[in-house]
Amino acid sequence: QGCTDSNACNYDNTANFDDGSCIFFEGNSYYIATDGDNTNCGSEDYPFADIIHGIVNQEGIDTIRVAAGEYQIRNLEFTDPFGSRVVIGEDKETTILNGNFEDSNQKDLSSISIEEVTFPKAVS
């Protein structure tokens, strides 16, 4: 018993009977949290773990909301393939994006607005 629809946020691949509990993603904001999972649907209750995953995942999303925590960014690529999105951290003091920004060849931030986050190294 559980959700048997693979498009649902709470899909249960072990369920053999759909009990009507399926929850589907709705809205225009993805959510990111340190305890999230990139196999989730990106909703507030089922957040992604990776900021980049939220940015490049799907058209129609205009805001990426990032919970407080420390996030590692490898191969910084904030270029948005779908237009202009906004990345909003929960709080500038507690939402930290770490990465090797100074050495990155992929640091085009022109299509992304980033608010309420801290970069330990300045993005150059």
Disulfide bonds with the S-S distance in Angstrom:
Cys3-Cys22 2.07
Cys9-Cys41 1.95
